[in-house]
Structure formats: structure tokens, C-alpha cells
């Protein structure tokens, strides 16, 4: 597998106070199986869809119990250089680049409107072994109230080109690498409670959205929005029993035409 271009989503993980409960929940909802926990790396445990590594779960670091959330990592050929640009463009480096064995180098950061994300400079661990198939990552959106701060940050740090969706109902921008859309940015509408901070919404592919929602709610998850048909697929936003938000989508079930987009100079 080739190393992904800079700025491309390459991995996702989440911290859970009750690791075993998280494994049961995501096993039921996304069909994941799990590898052995690595005590050397804080019980970091990889999740698999059809035998391919697609994500990981890990216990929280001391002081972060009860703060479950999914973290999306963006590829970088030089995590130290990316970290410097993050600071220069108004972001905040939460964890300086740190070597993780022979797997690669990681960094955690916060963009100017408050959403947390990761940076990954791959070595032995190149990231997702599968995307866009059932149980695997397929898309992500940075959800913010301040796109005027988020948009220039993303393009300056990762060199994205951008296109604005031409849809009066929503303020949505796509960021591209080499002509391919790799990340979305959505402005929060008035439907979002005021206490909700900026965050990265990670999408996982499922063969049937309604079945995934039923499994999630049956096992303690909360349905936040949907299921809803769209030109991109039938999707629903969920919160798992430990508070981590994520979205499931069946991209094979679409309705309507995709909106046009306008390139941003």
C-alpha cells in the first residue's frame, strides 16, 4: 500500500473507559472483530472489517476518563513540519510529534474553531487497510460554527484545493487532494445545541443503515439524526453508549441528484 498524500485521512481511533463494552458495541453495529491488545502501547487494540484493519480503540489516558470521541488522523510526510504549520496558522498542537515504535509518528492538534484531529507520519503502520467497504471508514466532515477560521487553516496547513457546494440549505465545502475530495467542512445550523463544540464527524460504511441504527439503539446507542436519504447515501448520526459521535452510511442507497460545486480560488 502506498503512503497516502498529505492531508488525506489515513486512520481513526477512539478512547473508551470501558474498552470491552466498546468492542461489543462496535462489533454489533459495524461487524468489527478485534486484535490482541498491546500492553506496550497502552492496550491499543485494532479493529478489523473482513480481516482488514479499519480503526482502533484504546483506554483513556489518565485524567481523560469519560471523554470518548473519535479522532481522525490526516497523513503527513513530515509530522514536525505539519505541527509547525498548525501553530503558524492559528491552530494549537496538543501533543507534539511523538514516535510510536516503528509504526510511525503521531501528533494531536486543535484547529482554530476547536475541532481536534490527529496527524500521522506513516512508517510500518500505513493506516487504513480498507476504506469505503462495509465496516470501514468512508468519509469525514469537520463541523464548525466558524468556517471563516477553519477553511483558510485547512488549505494553508495541508495544501488542499476547495470547492463550495451550491446548496442554499447548507454551507458545505469539500477539500481536495489531487482532484479527489478527501474531507468535508459543514457549518453548524441552528439545529445544533449551542453547547456542542466543533468536532470531526467520522462516517463508517454499512450495508444497511436502518439495520445498523437498530443494532446501535438496541445496544445502548442514541440516534441523533436520521436515517435520512441523500444523493450520497442513506445515513444516520449516532452516539455510542460512552458518548462518542459517529455516522453510518449505506452509500449504495441514494436518492436525488448531487448538488453542483464551485471551485474556490
C-alpha beads as a LAMMPS data file, in Angstrom:
LAMMPS data file: protein, C-alpha beads

265 atoms
264 bonds

1 atom types
1 bond types

-500.0 500.0 xlo xhi
-500.0 500.0 ylo yhi
-500.0 500.0 zlo zhi

Masses

1 110.0

Atoms # bond

1 1 1 0.000 0.000 0.000
2 1 1 1.399 3.387 -0.970
3 1 1 1.724 6.116 1.642
4 1 1 -1.243 8.449 1.318
5 1 1 -0.845 12.002 0.004
6 1 1 -0.542 14.783 2.577
7 1 1 -3.876 15.752 4.148
8 1 1 -5.618 12.503 3.240
9 1 1 -7.491 10.809 6.106
10 1 1 -5.458 7.724 6.952
11 1 1 -6.602 6.391 10.357
12 1 1 -9.195 6.751 13.132
13 1 1 -9.199 5.725 16.767
14 1 1 -11.136 6.446 19.943
15 1 1 -10.586 6.259 23.698
16 1 1 -13.092 4.328 25.825
17 1 1 -13.164 3.995 29.593
18 1 1 -14.861 0.589 29.160
19 1 1 -12.864 -0.930 26.341
20 1 1 -14.658 -4.277 26.373
21 1 1 -18.077 -2.603 26.167
22 1 1 -16.889 -0.548 23.187
23 1 1 -15.701 -3.685 21.432
24 1 1 -19.081 -5.342 21.943
25 1 1 -20.990 -2.271 20.713
26 1 1 -18.974 -1.717 17.552
27 1 1 -18.832 -5.424 16.889
28 1 1 -22.625 -5.500 16.830
29 1 1 -23.102 -2.244 14.872
30 1 1 -20.231 -2.364 12.363
31 1 1 -19.344 -6.045 12.421
32 1 1 -15.841 -5.429 13.719
33 1 1 -13.536 -8.054 15.114
34 1 1 -10.553 -7.091 17.249
35 1 1 -6.905 -7.968 17.520
36 1 1 -4.913 -8.521 20.679
37 1 1 -4.468 -5.522 22.982
38 1 1 -0.899 -4.250 23.017
39 1 1 0.158 -3.657 26.630
40 1 1 3.342 -1.992 25.330
41 1 1 1.173 0.699 23.746
42 1 1 -1.445 1.178 26.457
43 1 1 -3.777 -1.662 25.366
44 1 1 -4.153 -0.130 21.906
45 1 1 -6.456 -2.546 20.068
46 1 1 -7.005 -2.625 16.315
47 1 1 -10.444 -3.237 14.813
48 1 1 -10.922 -5.265 11.644
49 1 1 -13.601 -5.430 8.951
50 1 1 -13.389 -8.595 6.892
51 1 1 -9.839 -9.094 8.116
52 1 1 -8.629 -5.587 7.205
53 1 1 -7.518 -3.041 9.835
54 1 1 -10.016 -0.163 9.813
55 1 1 -9.722 1.618 13.198
56 1 1 -8.578 1.178 16.787
57 1 1 -9.877 1.527 20.332
58 1 1 -7.822 2.333 23.413
59 1 1 -8.373 3.098 27.108
60 1 1 -8.221 6.802 28.034
61 1 1 -5.087 8.454 29.296
62 1 1 -5.151 9.446 32.990
63 1 1 -7.471 12.402 33.521
64 1 1 -9.392 11.820 30.279
65 1 1 -11.832 9.206 31.520
66 1 1 -15.379 9.680 30.259
67 1 1 -14.303 11.792 27.262
68 1 1 -14.822 9.321 24.435
69 1 1 -14.595 10.683 20.913
70 1 1 -13.385 9.546 17.517
71 1 1 -10.149 11.094 16.300
72 1 1 -9.370 11.291 12.587
73 1 1 -5.712 11.311 11.511
74 1 1 -4.508 13.148 8.404
75 1 1 -1.453 11.883 6.550
76 1 1 1.781 13.861 6.608
77 1 1 5.208 13.146 5.132
78 1 1 6.762 15.175 7.971
79 1 1 4.742 15.450 11.190
80 1 1 7.156 18.000 12.697
81 1 1 6.761 20.328 9.700
82 1 1 2.975 19.919 9.800
83 1 1 2.954 20.714 13.520
84 1 1 4.890 23.924 12.858
85 1 1 2.384 24.989 10.198
86 1 1 -0.520 24.219 12.549
87 1 1 0.881 26.690 15.072
88 1 1 1.708 29.287 12.441
89 1 1 -1.848 29.188 11.036
90 1 1 -3.648 29.705 14.347
91 1 1 -4.098 26.105 15.445
92 1 1 -2.848 24.525 18.654
93 1 1 -0.596 21.490 18.955
94 1 1 -1.960 19.414 21.836
95 1 1 0.632 16.634 21.593
96 1 1 3.963 17.312 19.934
97 1 1 5.060 14.801 17.276
98 1 1 5.870 11.536 19.032
99 1 1 7.461 8.433 17.601
100 1 1 5.352 5.280 18.145
101 1 1 7.790 2.382 17.891
102 1 1 8.425 1.534 14.252
103 1 1 4.785 2.233 13.351
104 1 1 5.143 5.965 12.638
105 1 1 4.951 9.400 14.225
106 1 1 1.778 10.936 15.640
107 1 1 0.682 14.411 16.621
108 1 1 -2.597 15.729 18.054
109 1 1 -3.859 19.218 17.299
110 1 1 -6.829 21.562 17.502
111 1 1 -7.866 23.759 14.571
112 1 1 -8.823 27.411 15.239
113 1 1 -12.542 26.754 15.794
114 1 1 -11.856 23.970 18.307
115 1 1 -12.071 20.615 16.485
116 1 1 -9.405 18.095 17.495
117 1 1 -7.650 15.935 14.890
118 1 1 -4.526 13.867 14.523
119 1 1 -1.546 13.875 12.176
120 1 1 0.130 10.618 11.188
121 1 1 3.509 10.188 9.521
122 1 1 3.435 6.564 8.489
123 1 1 6.197 4.048 8.768
124 1 1 5.337 0.382 9.342
125 1 1 1.690 1.280 10.037
126 1 1 0.407 2.957 6.887
127 1 1 -3.166 3.374 8.158
128 1 1 -6.466 2.047 6.878
129 1 1 -6.138 -1.309 5.136
130 1 1 -9.609 -0.825 3.649
131 1 1 -11.946 2.132 3.107
132 1 1 -15.371 2.520 1.549
133 1 1 -16.468 -1.049 2.275
134 1 1 -18.868 -2.288 4.988
135 1 1 -17.413 -1.679 8.437
136 1 1 -14.706 0.678 7.175
137 1 1 -14.154 4.422 7.204
138 1 1 -15.541 6.187 4.143
139 1 1 -15.776 9.961 4.821
140 1 1 -15.374 12.703 7.420
141 1 1 -16.561 16.264 7.944
142 1 1 -15.264 18.988 10.190
143 1 1 -18.381 20.527 11.742
144 1 1 -17.917 24.125 12.921
145 1 1 -19.661 27.420 13.612
146 1 1 -16.656 29.347 12.301
147 1 1 -15.838 28.281 8.748
148 1 1 -14.118 31.616 8.212
149 1 1 -11.417 30.375 10.614
150 1 1 -11.436 26.697 9.669
151 1 1 -11.287 26.974 5.882
152 1 1 -8.074 29.035 5.493
153 1 1 -6.413 26.952 8.202
154 1 1 -7.033 23.676 6.369
155 1 1 -5.910 24.932 2.989
156 1 1 -2.789 26.591 4.437
157 1 1 -1.688 23.617 6.544
158 1 1 -2.450 20.781 4.128
159 1 1 -2.390 22.482 0.725
160 1 1 -5.942 21.476 -0.159
161 1 1 -7.886 22.915 -3.043
162 1 1 -11.515 23.638 -2.167
163 1 1 -14.978 23.538 -3.700
164 1 1 -18.126 25.053 -2.189
165 1 1 -21.335 23.087 -2.631
166 1 1 -24.027 25.142 -4.331
167 1 1 -26.842 24.390 -1.927
168 1 1 -28.860 27.151 -0.265
169 1 1 -29.870 24.831 2.581
170 1 1 -26.360 24.198 3.877
171 1 1 -22.912 25.795 3.987
172 1 1 -20.677 22.923 2.944
173 1 1 -17.181 22.858 1.492
174 1 1 -15.120 19.988 0.103
175 1 1 -11.333 19.846 0.359
176 1 1 -9.444 18.050 -2.386
177 1 1 -6.065 16.383 -2.800
178 1 1 -5.020 15.713 -6.368
179 1 1 -8.544 16.362 -7.597
180 1 1 -10.145 13.913 -5.160
181 1 1 -12.458 15.047 -2.352
182 1 1 -10.938 13.825 0.924
183 1 1 -12.610 15.914 3.637
184 1 1 -15.747 17.980 4.146
185 1 1 -16.473 21.074 6.213
186 1 1 -20.018 21.781 7.350
187 1 1 -21.191 24.933 9.098
188 1 1 -23.424 24.152 12.075
189 1 1 -27.048 25.129 11.607
190 1 1 -29.393 26.415 14.310
191 1 1 -30.413 22.789 14.904
192 1 1 -27.159 22.198 16.778
193 1 1 -27.411 22.908 20.525
194 1 1 -25.224 25.901 21.463
195 1 1 -23.104 23.819 23.818
196 1 1 -21.924 21.491 21.014
197 1 1 -18.287 22.351 20.168
198 1 1 -16.632 21.993 16.781
199 1 1 -15.786 18.369 16.026
200 1 1 -14.825 15.935 13.278
201 1 1 -17.683 13.650 12.250
202 1 1 -16.391 10.264 11.062
203 1 1 -18.507 8.141 8.703
204 1 1 -18.407 4.340 8.597
205 1 1 -19.897 2.339 5.739
206 1 1 -22.668 -0.154 6.491
207 1 1 -24.604 -2.493 4.175
208 1 1 -27.942 -1.272 5.571
209 1 1 -28.371 1.988 7.508
210 1 1 -31.604 1.034 9.267
211 1 1 -30.210 -2.284 10.436
212 1 1 -27.118 -0.534 11.835
213 1 1 -29.295 2.030 13.650
214 1 1 -31.435 -0.715 15.148
215 1 1 -28.336 -2.545 16.384
216 1 1 -26.886 0.668 17.832
217 1 1 -30.014 1.651 19.766
218 1 1 -30.566 -1.918 20.941
219 1 1 -27.062 -1.893 22.441
220 1 1 -27.314 1.464 24.211
221 1 1 -26.500 3.935 21.446
222 1 1 -28.527 7.106 20.848
223 1 1 -29.930 8.114 17.457
224 1 1 -29.164 11.803 16.938
225 1 1 -30.327 12.292 13.359
226 1 1 -31.852 10.154 10.588
227 1 1 -31.952 7.710 8.997
228 1 1 -32.187 10.053 6.016
229 1 1 -31.875 9.556 2.278
230 1 1 -29.488 11.764 0.320
231 1 1 -27.710 11.810 -3.044
232 1 1 -24.661 10.407 -1.235
233 1 1 -26.441 7.551 0.547
234 1 1 -28.817 6.727 3.384
235 1 1 -27.210 7.852 6.631
236 1 1 -27.784 8.387 10.344
237 1 1 -25.820 10.116 13.099
238 1 1 -25.349 8.188 16.333
239 1 1 -23.762 8.485 19.750
240 1 1 -22.351 5.318 21.267
241 1 1 -23.063 4.391 24.924
242 1 1 -19.846 6.097 26.077
243 1 1 -20.543 9.380 24.292
244 1 1 -18.555 9.143 21.041
245 1 1 -20.354 10.542 17.982
246 1 1 -20.156 8.874 14.564
247 1 1 -22.227 8.430 11.419
248 1 1 -23.203 5.308 9.497
249 1 1 -23.994 5.415 5.788
250 1 1 -25.166 2.985 3.135
251 1 1 -23.693 4.606 0.029
252 1 1 -25.444 2.148 -2.279
253 1 1 -28.882 3.576 -1.402
254 1 1 -29.050 7.074 -2.845
255 1 1 -31.865 9.488 -3.608
256 1 1 -31.818 12.722 -5.623
257 1 1 -29.095 14.415 -7.614
258 1 1 -25.830 15.566 -6.092
259 1 1 -25.561 19.365 -5.848
260 1 1 -23.107 21.224 -8.008
261 1 1 -19.985 22.805 -6.613
262 1 1 -17.920 25.900 -7.275
263 1 1 -14.143 25.960 -7.071
264 1 1 -12.758 28.390 -4.522
265 1 1 -9.831 30.442 -5.875

Bonds

1 1 1 2
2 1 2 3
3 1 3 4
4 1 4 5
5 1 5 6
6 1 6 7
7 1 7 8
8 1 8 9
9 1 9 10
10 1 10 11
11 1 11 12
12 1 12 13
13 1 13 14
14 1 14 15
15 1 15 16
16 1 16 17
17 1 17 18
18 1 18 19
19 1 19 20
20 1 20 21
21 1 21 22
22 1 22 23
23 1 23 24
24 1 24 25
25 1 25 26
26 1 26 27
27 1 27 28
28 1 28 29
29 1 29 30
30 1 30 31
31 1 31 32
32 1 32 33
33 1 33 34
34 1 34 35
35 1 35 36
36 1 36 37
37 1 37 38
38 1 38 39
39 1 39 40
40 1 40 41
41 1 41 42
42 1 42 43
43 1 43 44
44 1 44 45
45 1 45 46
46 1 46 47
47 1 47 48
48 1 48 49
49 1 49 50
50 1 50 51
51 1 51 52
52 1 52 53
53 1 53 54
54 1 54 55
55 1 55 56
56 1 56 57
57 1 57 58
58 1 58 59
59 1 59 60
60 1 60 61
61 1 61 62
62 1 62 63
63 1 63 64
64 1 64 65
65 1 65 66
66 1 66 67
67 1 67 68
68 1 68 69
69 1 69 70
70 1 70 71
71 1 71 72
72 1 72 73
73 1 73 74
74 1 74 75
75 1 75 76
76 1 76 77
77 1 77 78
78 1 78 79
79 1 79 80
80 1 80 81
81 1 81 82
82 1 82 83
83 1 83 84
84 1 84 85
85 1 85 86
86 1 86 87
87 1 87 88
88 1 88 89
89 1 89 90
90 1 90 91
91 1 91 92
92 1 92 93
93 1 93 94
94 1 94 95
95 1 95 96
96 1 96 97
97 1 97 98
98 1 98 99
99 1 99 100
100 1 100 101
101 1 101 102
102 1 102 103
103 1 103 104
104 1 104 105
105 1 105 106
106 1 106 107
107 1 107 108
108 1 108 109
109 1 109 110
110 1 110 111
111 1 111 112
112 1 112 113
113 1 113 114
114 1 114 115
115 1 115 116
116 1 116 117
117 1 117 118
118 1 118 119
119 1 119 120
120 1 120 121
121 1 121 122
122 1 122 123
123 1 123 124
124 1 124 125
125 1 125 126
126 1 126 127
127 1 127 128
128 1 128 129
129 1 129 130
130 1 130 131
131 1 131 132
132 1 132 133
133 1 133 134
134 1 134 135
135 1 135 136
136 1 136 137
137 1 137 138
138 1 138 139
139 1 139 140
140 1 140 141
141 1 141 142
142 1 142 143
143 1 143 144
144 1 144 145
145 1 145 146
146 1 146 147
147 1 147 148
148 1 148 149
149 1 149 150
150 1 150 151
151 1 151 152
152 1 152 153
153 1 153 154
154 1 154 155
155 1 155 156
156 1 156 157
157 1 157 158
158 1 158 159
159 1 159 160
160 1 160 161
161 1 161 162
162 1 162 163
163 1 163 164
164 1 164 165
165 1 165 166
166 1 166 167
167 1 167 168
168 1 168 169
169 1 169 170
170 1 170 171
171 1 171 172
172 1 172 173
173 1 173 174
174 1 174 175
175 1 175 176
176 1 176 177
177 1 177 178
178 1 178 179
179 1 179 180
180 1 180 181
181 1 181 182
182 1 182 183
183 1 183 184
184 1 184 185
185 1 185 186
186 1 186 187
187 1 187 188
188 1 188 189
189 1 189 190
190 1 190 191
191 1 191 192
192 1 192 193
193 1 193 194
194 1 194 195
195 1 195 196
196 1 196 197
197 1 197 198
198 1 198 199
199 1 199 200
200 1 200 201
201 1 201 202
202 1 202 203
203 1 203 204
204 1 204 205
205 1 205 206
206 1 206 207
207 1 207 208
208 1 208 209
209 1 209 210
210 1 210 211
211 1 211 212
212 1 212 213
213 1 213 214
214 1 214 215
215 1 215 216
216 1 216 217
217 1 217 218
218 1 218 219
219 1 219 220
220 1 220 221
221 1 221 222
222 1 222 223
223 1 223 224
224 1 224 225
225 1 225 226
226 1 226 227
227 1 227 228
228 1 228 229
229 1 229 230
230 1 230 231
231 1 231 232
232 1 232 233
233 1 233 234
234 1 234 235
235 1 235 236
236 1 236 237
237 1 237 238
238 1 238 239
239 1 239 240
240 1 240 241
241 1 241 242
242 1 242 243
243 1 243 244
244 1 244 245
245 1 245 246
246 1 246 247
247 1 247 248
248 1 248 249
249 1 249 250
250 1 250 251
251 1 251 252
252 1 252 253
253 1 253 254
254 1 254 255
255 1 255 256
256 1 256 257
257 1 257 258
258 1 258 259
259 1 259 260
260 1 260 261
261 1 261 262
262 1 262 263
263 1 263 264
264 1 264 265
